[in-house]
Amino acid sequence: MTEIFGTTAAMLSVCMIGLWIWSVALRNASIVDVFWGVGFALVAANGFCWGHASTAPRSLLISAMVALWGLRLGAHLLLRNAGHGEDPRYVAMRRRWGARFWWVSFFTVFALQGAILWFVSLPIQVVQAAPGGPLGGWDAVGVAVWLVGLVFESVGDLQLARFKADPGNASSVMDRGLWRYTRHPNYFGDFCVWWGLFIVALSAPLGPYTLASPALMAFLLLRVSGVPLLERGMSERRPGYADYIRRTSAFFPRPPRRG
């Protein structure tokens, strides 16, 4: 079992060091964002190399779920970021740290994301190490929650991309489709994906002990790098966003408020 944990940590360390070196050469730290989903797909692939029960139904199921989600997200971010330069978050960090950014970014961006990626992926790793018995009710519930998340994230991203592609929407607020019911359908989808994976992992011997993994992701989405970071200053940049906040749920979908 420790083989999977150790090899996953080693693989992610090598990937993050390589990405960091590449980012220094490109002067663009945004490449780490594209790797986020791909990194989880690599974790799933690692289980097939080192997991003693990699062909067990639950191991195959959770690996396929992670790979589908991760590769879709990676492709979406690659297409979205192409030709747009470095993300404003990293531009601000680069201004703050100046000439020291090249090594500060290793610890605050690449090493940190690698550590979070490893920790959040623990439900996947424990299933690949010891998947437990045959598939059952909890697996069906987990797949259903994961599927809701995948739909919200994929459809939300697609709707936002089409909205941004129209120059007439440059200063408008996206409040159509899924964005009518939640200000962050993609983040809500991500939330459901990780709780769905955890529910699948519940039937593995060590699955219940990985509760902190989806809890950490939920905390990051709700309190740190998700909703708060994206909405900071949005009301000043987008006329009508304050009214959008008033009538639309921040995270969990619900019908918009009237009046």
C-alpha positions as CSV (number, residue, x, y, z in Angstrom):
1,M,0.0,0.0,0.0
2,T,2.8,2.4,0.8
3,E,4.2,1.8,-2.7
4,I,1.3,3.8,-4.2
5,F,1.6,6.7,-1.7
6,G,5.3,6.9,-2.2
7,T,5.4,6.6,-6.0
8,T,2.6,9.1,-6.4
9,A,4.4,11.6,-4.2
10,A,7.7,11.0,-6.2
11,M,5.9,11.3,-9.5
12,L,4.2,14.5,-8.5
13,S,7.4,15.9,-7.2
14,V,9.2,15.3,-10.4
15,C,6.4,16.8,-12.4
16,M,6.2,19.9,-10.3
17,I,10.0,20.5,-10.4
18,G,9.9,20.1,-14.2
19,L,6.9,22.4,-14.6
20,W,8.6,25.0,-12.3
21,I,11.8,24.9,-14.4
22,W,9.7,25.3,-17.6
23,S,7.7,28.2,-16.1
24,V,10.9,30.0,-15.3
25,A,12.1,29.6,-18.9
26,L,8.7,30.8,-20.2
27,R,8.2,33.4,-17.5
28,N,4.7,32.1,-17.2
29,A,3.6,30.3,-14.0
30,S,0.1,29.6,-15.4
31,I,1.1,26.3,-16.8
32,V,0.7,24.8,-13.3
33,D,-3.1,25.4,-13.6
34,V,-3.3,23.3,-16.8
35,F,-1.5,20.5,-15.0
36,W,-4.0,20.4,-12.1
37,G,-6.5,18.1,-13.8
38,V,-3.8,16.2,-15.7
39,G,-2.0,15.5,-12.4
40,F,-5.0,13.7,-11.0
41,A,-5.2,11.6,-14.2
42,L,-1.6,10.7,-13.7
43,V,-2.4,9.6,-10.1
44,A,-5.0,7.3,-11.5
45,A,-2.5,5.9,-14.0
46,N,0.0,5.4,-11.2
47,G,-2.4,3.0,-9.5
48,F,-2.4,0.7,-12.5
49,C,1.4,0.5,-12.3
50,W,1.7,-0.1,-8.6
51,G,-1.7,-1.1,-7.3
52,H,-1.9,-4.8,-6.5
53,A,-5.6,-4.7,-7.2
54,S,-5.6,-2.3,-10.1
55,T,-8.1,-4.4,-12.2
56,A,-10.6,-4.7,-9.4
57,P,-14.0,-3.1,-10.4
58,R,-13.9,-0.3,-7.8
59,S,-10.3,0.6,-8.8
60,L,-11.2,0.6,-12.4
61,L,-14.3,2.7,-11.7
62,I,-12.6,5.4,-9.7
63,S,-9.6,5.6,-12.0
64,A,-11.9,6.1,-15.0
65,M,-13.9,8.8,-13.2
66,V,-10.7,10.7,-12.3
67,A,-9.2,10.3,-15.7
68,L,-12.3,11.6,-17.5
69,W,-12.7,14.6,-15.2
70,G,-9.0,15.4,-15.1
71,L,-8.3,15.2,-18.9
72,R,-11.4,17.3,-19.7
73,L,-10.4,20.0,-17.2
74,G,-6.8,20.0,-18.5
75,A,-8.0,20.3,-22.1
76,H,-10.4,23.1,-21.2
77,L,-7.8,25.1,-19.3
78,L,-5.2,24.6,-22.1
79,L,-7.6,26.0,-24.7
80,R,-8.8,28.8,-22.4
81,N,-5.3,30.0,-21.5
82,A,-3.7,29.7,-25.0
83,G,-2.5,33.0,-26.2
84,H,-3.6,35.0,-23.1
85,G,-0.3,35.2,-21.3
86,E,0.2,34.7,-17.6
87,D,-2.8,34.6,-15.2
88,P,-3.3,38.0,-13.4
89,R,-2.8,36.2,-10.0
90,Y,0.7,35.2,-11.0
91,V,1.4,38.6,-12.6
92,A,0.5,40.3,-9.3
93,M,2.8,37.8,-7.4
94,R,5.6,38.5,-9.9
95,R,5.3,42.3,-9.3
96,R,5.3,41.7,-5.5
97,W,8.4,39.5,-5.4
98,G,10.3,41.0,-8.3
99,A,13.6,39.2,-9.1
100,R,12.9,36.7,-6.3
101,F,9.7,35.4,-7.9
102,W,11.5,32.6,-9.7
103,W,12.3,30.7,-6.5
104,V,9.4,32.0,-4.4
105,S,7.1,30.5,-7.0
106,F,8.5,27.1,-6.5
107,F,7.4,27.0,-2.9
108,T,4.2,29.1,-3.0
109,V,2.8,27.8,-6.3
110,F,4.3,24.6,-7.6
111,A,5.3,22.7,-4.4
112,L,2.1,23.8,-2.6
113,Q,-0.1,22.7,-5.5
114,G,1.7,19.4,-5.7
115,A,1.2,18.8,-2.0
116,I,-2.5,19.7,-2.2
117,L,-2.9,17.5,-5.3
118,W,-1.4,14.5,-3.5
119,F,-3.5,15.0,-0.4
120,V,-6.8,15.5,-2.2
121,S,-6.1,12.4,-4.3
122,L,-5.9,10.1,-1.2
123,P,-9.4,8.6,-1.8
124,I,-8.2,7.5,-5.3
125,Q,-5.0,6.1,-3.9
126,V,-6.6,4.1,-1.1
127,V,-9.0,2.5,-3.5
128,Q,-6.2,1.5,-5.9
129,A,-4.3,0.1,-3.0
130,A,-7.1,-1.9,-1.4
131,P,-10.4,-1.5,-3.3
132,G,-12.6,-3.7,-1.1
133,G,-15.4,-6.0,-2.2
134,P,-17.8,-5.8,-5.2
135,L,-19.5,-2.7,-6.3
136,G,-22.6,-1.7,-4.4
137,G,-25.0,1.1,-3.4
138,W,-22.4,3.5,-2.2
139,D,-20.7,3.3,-5.5
140,A,-23.9,4.1,-7.4
141,V,-24.5,7.1,-5.1
142,G,-20.9,8.3,-5.6
143,V,-21.1,8.0,-9.4
144,A,-24.4,10.0,-9.4
145,V,-22.9,12.8,-7.3
146,W,-19.8,12.8,-9.5
147,L,-21.9,12.9,-12.6
148,V,-23.8,15.9,-11.4
149,G,-20.5,17.6,-10.7
150,L,-19.1,16.7,-14.1
151,V,-22.2,18.1,-15.9
152,F,-22.2,21.3,-13.9
153,E,-18.5,21.9,-14.4
154,S,-18.4,21.0,-18.1
155,V,-21.6,22.8,-19.1
156,G,-20.8,25.8,-16.9
157,D,-17.3,26.1,-18.5
158,L,-18.8,25.8,-22.0
159,Q,-21.5,28.4,-21.3
160,L,-19.0,30.9,-19.9
161,A,-16.6,30.4,-22.9
162,R,-19.4,31.1,-25.4
163,F,-20.4,34.2,-23.4
164,K,-16.9,35.6,-23.3
165,A,-16.4,34.9,-27.0
166,D,-19.1,37.5,-27.8
167,P,-17.4,41.0,-27.7
168,G,-20.7,42.5,-26.8
169,N,-20.6,40.9,-23.4
170,A,-17.2,42.5,-22.4
171,S,-18.7,44.4,-19.6
172,S,-21.8,42.3,-18.9
173,V,-22.5,39.8,-16.2
174,M,-22.9,36.1,-17.1
175,D,-26.3,35.2,-15.6
176,R,-27.6,32.7,-18.2
177,G,-27.9,28.9,-18.2
178,L,-26.5,27.3,-15.1
179,W,-25.1,30.7,-14.1
180,R,-28.7,31.8,-13.4
181,Y,-28.9,29.4,-10.5
182,T,-25.4,29.7,-9.0
183,R,-22.6,32.3,-9.5
184,H,-20.1,29.5,-9.7
185,P,-21.5,26.3,-11.4
186,N,-18.0,25.2,-12.3
187,Y,-16.8,25.3,-8.6
188,F,-20.0,23.7,-7.4
189,G,-19.3,20.9,-10.0
190,D,-15.8,20.5,-8.7
191,F,-17.2,20.2,-5.2
192,C,-19.6,17.4,-6.3
193,V,-16.8,15.6,-8.2
194,W,-14.6,15.2,-5.1
195,W,-17.4,14.3,-2.8
196,G,-18.6,11.7,-5.3
197,L,-15.1,10.2,-5.5
198,F,-15.0,10.1,-1.7
199,I,-18.4,8.3,-1.6
200,V,-17.1,5.6,-4.0
201,A,-14.0,5.3,-1.7
202,L,-16.2,4.7,1.3
203,S,-16.5,1.0,0.4
204,A,-12.7,0.5,0.5
205,P,-11.1,-0.4,3.8
206,L,-9.3,2.9,4.3
207,G,-11.8,5.1,2.4
208,P,-13.6,6.6,5.4
209,Y,-10.3,7.8,6.7
210,T,-9.8,10.1,3.7
211,L,-12.7,12.4,4.6
212,A,-10.2,15.3,5.0
213,S,-9.4,15.2,1.3
214,P,-12.8,16.4,-0.1
215,A,-13.2,18.6,3.0
216,L,-10.0,20.4,2.1
217,M,-11.2,20.9,-1.5
218,A,-14.5,22.2,-0.3
219,F,-12.7,24.6,2.0
220,L,-10.5,25.9,-0.8
221,L,-13.4,26.3,-3.1
222,L,-15.6,28.1,-0.6
223,R,-13.2,30.1,1.5
224,V,-9.8,30.5,-0.2
225,S,-8.9,30.1,-3.9
226,G,-12.4,29.6,-5.4
227,V,-15.3,31.9,-4.7
228,P,-13.6,34.6,-2.6
229,L,-10.6,35.0,-5.0
230,L,-12.7,35.2,-8.1
231,E,-15.3,37.7,-6.7
232,R,-12.7,40.0,-5.1
233,G,-13.3,43.4,-6.8
234,M,-15.8,41.9,-9.3
235,S,-18.5,44.5,-8.4
236,E,-16.2,47.3,-9.4
237,R,-15.1,45.7,-12.7
238,R,-18.5,44.6,-13.8
239,P,-21.6,46.9,-13.6
240,G,-24.6,44.9,-12.4
241,Y,-22.5,42.3,-10.5
242,A,-23.7,43.6,-7.1
243,D,-27.3,43.0,-8.2
244,Y,-26.3,39.5,-9.5
245,I,-24.9,38.7,-6.1
246,R,-28.2,39.9,-4.5
247,R,-30.4,37.6,-6.5
248,T,-28.1,34.6,-7.2
249,S,-26.7,31.9,-4.9
250,A,-23.0,32.1,-4.5
251,F,-22.4,28.3,-4.7
252,F,-25.3,25.8,-4.2
253,P,-27.8,26.1,-7.0
254,R,-31.2,27.5,-6.3
255,P,-33.8,29.6,-8.2
256,P,-32.9,33.3,-8.4
257,R,-34.5,35.7,-5.9
258,R,-37.2,37.9,-7.3
259,G,-37.5,41.7,-6.8
